Amino acid sequence: MAVSPPADLTGQVVIVTGAGSGIGRATAHAFADAGAQVLGVGRRKDALEETAADRPRIAAHPADLSDPDTPQGVIDAAIERWGHLDTLVNNAGATRMMPLDRTTAEGIAALFDLNVTAPSLLAAAALPHLRKRRGTIVNVSSTYGHRPLAGAAHYGASKAALEQLTRAWALELAPDGIRVNAVAPGPTESEALAAAGLPEGVVDRIKRDEADRVPLGRRGEPHEIADWILRLADPATTWLTGQILTIDGGLELT
Ligand SMILES: NC(=O)c1ccc[n+]([C@@H]2O[C@H](COP(=O)([O-])OP(=O)(O)OC[C@H]3O[C@@H](n4cnc5c(N)ncnc54)[C@H](OP(=O)(O)O)[C@@H]3O)[C@@H](O)[C@H]2O)c1
């Protein structure tokens, strides 16, 4: 068999959540550059429009995924615009440091609403369309979805839930020819730490500490995650499902 050529996703329709920054923006760019039509979802319209600048194949769809009424509207928007759906990338996520002695019901709900409920409702709403195209879902977990991080137990638990959803959906949807996989990034350049509400000095210290702990000696770049999201979604990746691919410069080995 010949080695697969670079992905040509012309005619494919992809939804990328959290497309206004970081890994989601790089993922939207990667799919658009491979020829796909991309619906980029996030709360900030201006950030999505920046992602879509110079890439007419990306359409901005501002929406708050913490609202359980949003996911159906996101799927409907892609179908109304392009008529079908091939790939759902559940990338939007919240990071929150929440030590046990500062754990609140509101804090737990905020993490799980975005990291677990939203991907679930998006996948459910996408299902009839993915069935028609033997499409695929890629979830974005974290290296801390399967290794402990002191002070961020509920963030890790929400990502562990997403990893288990990935495996269960892979099994459940295999008869429909729908593949479900996940990436689990290690520390990657993005707005995540600032979005978690940490002061700039603390963010800088965390970034330095993380880079020191990664065997390859640095934090990842968003495109290094996006490349693998694209490969997992590529229809040429025919026989891979239910897998969690850790991309973390070797952090998991330590
Ligand atoms: N960077 C890392 O080190 C790292 C490591 C492991 C896993 N991850 C995971 O990677 C994914 C992407 O994060 P990132 O690192 O690229 O961070 P990021 O730059 O903060 O991206 C998160 C994106 O999610 C969107 N978002 C947040 N809340 C939302 C909501 N309620 N509704 C819709 N969209 C929402 C944000 O856009 P708006 O604010 O405009 O809504 C933002 O574009 C997350 O699932 C994160 O947990 C990141």
The ligand as an SDF file (V2000), in Angstrom:
LIG
                    3D

 48 52  0  0  0  0  0  0  0  0999 V2000
   -2.9850   24.9830   26.4750 N   0  0  0  0  0  0  0  0  0  0  0  0
   -2.7420   23.9280   27.2260 C   0  0  0  0  0  0  0  0  0  0  0  0
   -1.7130   23.8510   27.8900 O   0  0  0  0  0  0  0  0  0  0  0  0
   -3.7120   22.7800   27.2500 C   0  0  0  0  0  0  0  0  0  0  0  0
   -3.2840   21.5740   27.7910 C   0  0  0  0  0  0  0  0  0  0  0  0
   -4.1690   20.5150   27.8320 C   0  0  0  0  0  0  0  0  0  0  0  0
   -5.4350   20.6520   27.3150 C   0  0  0  0  0  0  0  0  0  0  0  0
   -5.8450   21.8380   26.7940 N   0  0  0  0  0  0  0  0  0  0  0  0
   -7.2060   21.9110   26.2690 C   0  0  0  0  0  0  0  0  0  0  0  0
   -7.1660   22.4370   24.9750 O   0  0  0  0  0  0  0  0  0  0  0  0
   -8.4090   23.0640   24.6770 C   0  0  0  0  0  0  0  0  0  0  0  0
   -8.1550   24.4270   24.0430 C   0  0  0  0  0  0  0  0  0  0  0  0
   -7.5710   25.2720   24.9940 O   0  0  0  0  0  0  0  0  0  0  0  0
   -6.3970   26.2930   24.6630 P   0  0  0  0  0  0  0  0  0  0  0  0
   -5.2280   25.8310   25.3730 O   0  0  0  0  0  0  0  0  0  0  0  0
   -6.3000   26.5550   23.2190 O   0  0  0  0  0  0  0  0  0  0  0  0
   -6.9120   27.5720   25.4790 O   0  0  0  0  0  0  0  0  0  0  0  0
   -7.6850   28.8940   25.0730 P   0  0  0  0  0  0  0  0  0  0  0  0
   -6.8110   29.6950   24.1660 O   0  0  0  0  0  0  0  0  0  0  0  0
   -8.1410   29.4970   26.3430 O   0  0  0  0  0  0  0  0  0  0  0  0
   -8.9130   28.3630   24.2220 O   0  0  0  0  0  0  0  0  0  0  0  0
  -10.1510   27.9850   24.7660 C   0  0  0  0  0  0  0  0  0  0  0  0
  -11.2150   28.4170   23.7890 C   0  0  0  0  0  0  0  0  0  0  0  0
  -12.5030   28.0040   24.2760 O   0  0  0  0  0  0  0  0  0  0  0  0
  -13.4200   29.0580   24.0820 C   0  0  0  0  0  0  0  0  0  0  0  0
  -14.4500   29.0190   25.1080 N   0  0  0  0  0  0  0  0  0  0  0  0
  -14.2640   29.1530   26.4460 C   0  0  0  0  0  0  0  0  0  0  0  0
  -15.4470   29.1270   27.0740 N   0  0  0  0  0  0  0  0  0  0  0  0
  -16.4050   28.9940   26.1110 C   0  0  0  0  0  0  0  0  0  0  0  0
  -17.8130   28.9310   26.1240 C   0  0  0  0  0  0  0  0  0  0  0  0
  -18.5010   29.0050   27.2700 N   0  0  0  0  0  0  0  0  0  0  0  0
  -18.4700   28.8030   24.9370 N   0  0  0  0  0  0  0  0  0  0  0  0
  -17.7790   28.7330   23.7650 C   0  0  0  0  0  0  0  0  0  0  0  0
  -16.4470   28.7720   23.6970 N   0  0  0  0  0  0  0  0  0  0  0  0
  -15.7630   28.9130   24.8480 C   0  0  0  0  0  0  0  0  0  0  0  0
  -12.6040   30.3380   24.2000 C   0  0  0  0  0  0  0  0  0  0  0  0
  -13.1620   31.3800   23.4240 O   0  0  0  0  0  0  0  0  0  0  0  0
  -14.1160   32.5150   24.0740 P   0  0  0  0  0  0  0  0  0  0  0  0
  -13.4320   32.9740   25.3330 O   0  0  0  0  0  0  0  0  0  0  0  0
  -14.2090   33.5510   23.0100 O   0  0  0  0  0  0  0  0  0  0  0  0
  -15.4280   31.8380   24.3230 O   0  0  0  0  0  0  0  0  0  0  0  0
  -11.2510   29.9370   23.6380 C   0  0  0  0  0  0  0  0  0  0  0  0
  -11.1370   30.2680   22.2620 O   0  0  0  0  0  0  0  0  0  0  0  0
   -9.1860   23.1050   25.9940 C   0  0  0  0  0  0  0  0  0  0  0  0
  -10.1430   22.0680   26.0130 O   0  0  0  0  0  0  0  0  0  0  0  0
   -8.1070   22.8560   27.0330 C   0  0  0  0  0  0  0  0  0  0  0  0
   -8.6140   22.2660   28.2090 O   0  0  0  0  0  0  0  0  0  0  0  0
   -4.9980   22.9060   26.7470 C   0  0  0  0  0  0  0  0  0  0  0  0
  1  2  1  0
  2  3  2  0
  2  4  1  0
  4  5  1  0
  4 48  2  0
  5  6  2  0
  6  7  1  0
  7  8  2  0
  8  9  1  0
  8 48  1  0
  9 10  1  0
  9 46  1  0
 10 11  1  0
 11 12  1  0
 11 44  1  0
 12 13  1  0
 13 14  1  0
 14 15  2  0
 14 16  1  0
 14 17  1  0
 17 18  1  0
 18 19  2  0
 18 20  1  0
 18 21  1  0
 21 22  1  0
 22 23  1  0
 23 24  1  0
 23 42  1  0
 24 25  1  0
 25 26  1  0
 25 36  1  0
 26 27  1  0
 26 35  1  0
 27 28  2  0
 28 29  1  0
 29 30  1  0
 29 35  2  0
 30 31  1  0
 30 32  2  0
 32 33  1  0
 33 34  2  0
 34 35  1  0
 36 37  1  0
 36 42  1  0
 37 38  1  0
 38 39  2  0
 38 40  1  0
 38 41  1  0
 42 43  1  0
 44 45  1  0
 44 46  1  0
 46 47  1  0
M  CHG  2   8   1  16  -1
M  END
$$$$
